[in-house]
Amino acid sequence: MSRFLFLRICMVCVLASQAFAAAPAEPLAVSHPTPYTLPPIYPQPDRIHPPALPRPMPDDCGIWIVLSDREARSHFGPKDRTDRSPAAEHISGLGSTVGLSLTAGVYLLGNRRDRDTAIQALDAALQANLLAGLIKRLAGRERPYKTDGRSRFHGPSRRYDSFPSGHTSTAFALATVLSHRQPERRWLFDSLAAMVGWSRIRKDCHFLTDVVAGAALGKYTGGRTAR
């Protein structure tokens, strides 16, 4: 009995070993790690937002300029065509022959430092006059006394030359150079230049925006020359 049981166990083992050898061996599943991707340095194309464009000028900007010119003319301009101001006549000369003559006198009678200042001031005034004259021809704006205060631009023209104010640009060019040399008297030079701008409105030769543009032009040329 024990011998018969032993034979049966041996047969089972042989059959099992043959069945296991006949079965195809399955490959072992090797798990590969998921590749790590670095985050992009720059944002993805679908996440790029276009830069904010500057807002255009409002439609009423031109209306505001016209109203400011009319307000300034009504307050500082002449009451009628017979209203003349002798003070405005003399002060206006500081932005033309008077100012340039004083600067030339400083060059002739001053010391070496004063001569250098005078040369820079005359250079700045010359640049301001040339640029103002060029812009005048391109803008072609009518003078206020010729249009009864109506502000109109005609484009390139030799007949209309109101914008910008040449007297004001010359005055501020001289004042900027002198202020650079004598900072403690800046208030005096700027005040005299501002009075020249007032005189041009008082004489009804320019609008307020003409004077402001001339002042900015004179400041630019004076600061560029005095460096």
C-alpha positions as CSV (number, residue, x, y, z in Angstrom):
1,M,0.0,0.0,0.0
2,S,2.7,2.4,0.9
3,R,4.6,1.4,-2.2
4,F,1.5,2.1,-4.4
5,L,1.1,5.5,-2.8
6,F,4.7,6.4,-3.4
7,L,4.4,5.6,-7.1
8,R,1.3,7.7,-7.5
9,I,3.1,10.7,-5.8
10,C,6.0,10.3,-8.2
11,M,3.7,10.2,-11.2
12,V,1.9,13.4,-10.1
13,C,5.3,15.2,-9.7
14,V,6.5,14.1,-13.1
15,L,3.3,15.2,-14.8
16,A,3.3,18.5,-13.0
17,S,6.9,19.2,-14.0
18,Q,6.1,18.4,-17.6
19,A,3.1,20.7,-17.6
20,F,5.1,23.6,-16.1
21,A,7.9,23.1,-18.7
22,A,5.5,23.2,-21.6
23,A,3.8,26.5,-20.5
24,P,5.4,29.6,-22.2
25,A,7.3,31.8,-19.8
26,E,5.7,35.3,-19.5
27,P,8.2,38.2,-19.4
28,L,8.5,40.0,-16.2
29,A,6.7,43.4,-16.2
30,V,9.3,46.1,-15.5
31,S,7.8,49.4,-14.4
32,H,9.7,52.3,-15.9
33,P,9.6,55.6,-14.0
34,T,7.5,58.3,-15.6
35,P,9.9,60.9,-17.2
36,Y,10.0,64.2,-15.3
37,T,9.5,67.3,-17.4
38,L,10.8,70.6,-16.2
39,P,8.4,73.5,-16.1
40,P,8.8,75.8,-19.1
41,I,10.8,78.9,-18.5
42,Y,8.6,81.0,-20.7
43,P,4.8,81.0,-20.6
44,Q,3.0,78.8,-23.0
45,P,1.8,80.5,-26.2
46,D,-1.9,80.0,-25.2
47,R,-1.2,81.8,-22.0
48,I,0.6,84.9,-23.4
49,H,-1.5,87.9,-23.0
50,P,-1.0,90.8,-25.4
51,P,0.4,94.0,-23.8
52,A,-2.2,96.7,-23.0
53,L,-2.2,99.3,-25.7
54,P,-2.3,102.9,-24.7
55,R,-5.7,104.4,-24.8
56,P,-6.3,106.8,-27.6
57,M,-6.9,110.5,-26.9
58,P,-10.5,111.3,-26.0
59,D,-12.6,112.8,-28.6
60,D,-13.1,115.9,-26.6
61,C,-9.4,116.7,-26.3
62,G,-9.5,119.1,-29.2
63,I,-12.6,120.8,-27.7
64,W,-10.8,121.2,-24.3
65,I,-7.8,122.8,-26.1
66,V,-10.1,125.2,-27.9
67,L,-11.9,126.1,-24.7
68,S,-8.7,126.7,-22.8
69,D,-7.5,129.0,-25.5
70,R,-10.7,131.0,-25.5
71,E,-10.7,131.2,-21.7
72,A,-7.1,132.5,-21.6
73,R,-7.9,135.0,-24.4
74,S,-10.9,136.3,-22.6
75,H,-9.0,136.8,-19.3
76,F,-5.6,138.0,-20.5
77,G,-6.2,139.1,-24.1
78,P,-7.3,142.6,-25.2
79,K,-10.9,143.6,-24.8
80,D,-11.1,145.0,-28.3
81,R,-8.8,145.9,-31.2
82,T,-8.0,149.3,-29.7
83,D,-7.0,147.9,-26.3
84,R,-3.2,148.1,-26.3
85,S,-0.8,147.4,-23.4
86,P,2.5,149.3,-23.3
87,A,3.8,147.0,-20.7
88,A,3.2,144.0,-22.9
89,E,5.0,145.7,-25.8
90,H,8.2,146.1,-23.7
91,I,8.0,142.8,-22.0
92,S,7.5,141.0,-25.4
93,G,10.9,142.3,-26.5
94,L,12.7,140.1,-23.9
95,G,11.9,137.2,-26.2
96,S,13.4,138.8,-29.3
97,T,15.7,141.7,-29.8
98,V,16.0,142.9,-26.2
99,G,16.9,139.5,-24.8
100,L,19.3,138.7,-27.5
101,S,20.9,142.1,-27.2
102,L,21.4,141.8,-23.5
103,T,23.0,138.3,-24.0
104,A,25.3,139.8,-26.7
105,G,26.2,142.6,-24.2
106,V,27.1,140.0,-21.6
107,Y,29.4,138.3,-24.1
108,L,31.2,141.5,-25.0
109,L,31.5,142.9,-21.5
110,G,31.6,139.9,-19.2
111,N,34.5,137.6,-18.1
112,R,35.3,134.3,-19.6
113,R,32.6,132.4,-17.6
114,D,30.0,135.0,-18.7
115,R,31.1,134.6,-22.3
116,D,30.7,130.9,-22.2
117,T,27.2,131.4,-20.7
118,A,26.3,133.9,-23.4
119,I,27.5,131.6,-26.2
120,Q,25.3,128.8,-24.9
121,A,22.3,131.0,-24.4
122,L,22.6,132.4,-28.0
123,D,23.0,128.9,-29.3
124,A,19.9,127.7,-27.5
125,A,17.9,130.7,-28.7
126,L,19.0,130.0,-32.2
127,Q,18.0,126.4,-32.1
128,A,14.6,127.3,-30.5
129,N,14.0,129.9,-33.3
130,L,14.8,127.5,-36.0
131,L,12.6,124.7,-34.6
132,A,9.8,127.1,-33.9
133,G,10.0,128.5,-37.4
134,L,9.9,125.0,-38.9
135,I,6.9,124.0,-36.8
136,K,5.1,127.2,-37.7
137,R,5.2,126.4,-41.4
138,L,4.1,122.8,-40.9
139,A,1.2,123.6,-38.5
140,G,-0.1,126.7,-40.3
141,R,-2.2,128.0,-37.4
142,E,-4.0,131.4,-37.7
143,R,-3.2,134.2,-35.4
144,P,-6.0,135.1,-32.9
145,Y,-6.2,138.7,-34.0
146,K,-6.8,137.6,-37.6
147,T,-9.6,135.1,-36.8
148,D,-11.3,136.8,-33.9
149,G,-10.2,134.1,-31.5
150,R,-11.1,131.1,-33.6
151,S,-8.4,128.4,-33.4
152,R,-7.8,126.8,-36.8
153,F,-4.9,124.8,-38.3
154,H,-4.4,124.8,-42.0
155,G,-1.4,122.5,-42.3
156,P,1.8,123.5,-44.2
157,S,1.5,127.2,-45.0
158,R,3.6,130.4,-45.3
159,R,0.7,132.6,-44.4
160,Y,-0.3,131.3,-41.0
161,D,2.4,131.1,-38.3
162,S,0.9,131.2,-34.8
163,F,1.9,127.8,-33.4
164,P,4.3,127.8,-31.5
165,S,5.3,131.2,-30.1
166,G,8.8,132.1,-31.2
167,H,9.2,134.9,-28.6
168,T,8.3,132.5,-25.8
169,S,10.6,129.7,-27.0
170,T,13.5,132.2,-27.2
171,A,12.8,133.6,-23.8
172,F,12.6,130.2,-22.2
173,A,15.7,129.0,-24.0
174,L,17.7,131.9,-22.6
175,A,16.2,131.5,-19.1
176,T,17.0,127.8,-19.0
177,V,20.7,128.3,-19.8
178,L,20.9,131.2,-17.3
179,S,19.2,129.1,-14.7
180,H,21.7,126.3,-15.3
181,R,24.5,128.7,-14.6
182,Q,22.8,130.4,-11.7
183,P,20.4,128.0,-10.0
184,E,19.7,130.4,-7.1
185,R,18.1,132.9,-9.6
186,R,16.0,130.3,-11.5
187,W,12.8,131.8,-10.2
188,L,13.7,135.2,-11.7
189,F,14.6,133.9,-15.1
190,D,11.6,131.7,-15.4
191,S,9.3,134.5,-14.2
192,L,10.7,136.8,-16.9
193,A,10.2,134.1,-19.5
194,A,6.6,133.5,-18.3
195,M,5.9,137.2,-18.6
196,V,7.0,137.1,-22.2
197,G,4.4,134.4,-22.8
198,W,1.8,136.5,-21.1
199,S,2.7,139.5,-23.2
200,R,2.1,137.5,-26.4
201,I,-1.4,136.6,-25.3
202,R,-2.0,140.1,-24.1
203,K,-1.1,141.5,-27.5
204,D,-3.4,139.0,-29.1
205,C,-0.6,137.5,-31.1
206,H,-0.8,133.9,-29.8
207,F,-3.1,131.5,-28.1
208,L,-2.4,129.8,-24.8
209,T,-1.4,126.6,-26.4
210,D,1.1,128.5,-28.7
211,V,2.8,129.9,-25.6
212,V,2.9,126.5,-23.8
213,A,4.4,124.8,-26.9
214,G,6.9,127.6,-27.2
215,A,7.9,127.3,-23.5
216,A,8.4,123.5,-23.9
217,L,10.5,124.0,-27.0
218,G,12.7,126.6,-25.3
219,K,13.1,124.4,-22.2
220,Y,14.2,121.5,-24.4
221,T,16.8,123.5,-26.4
222,G,18.1,125.3,-23.4
223,G,18.4,122.2,-21.3
224,R,20.1,120.3,-24.2
225,T,22.6,123.1,-24.8
226,A,23.4,123.8,-21.1
227,R,24.5,120.2,-20.4
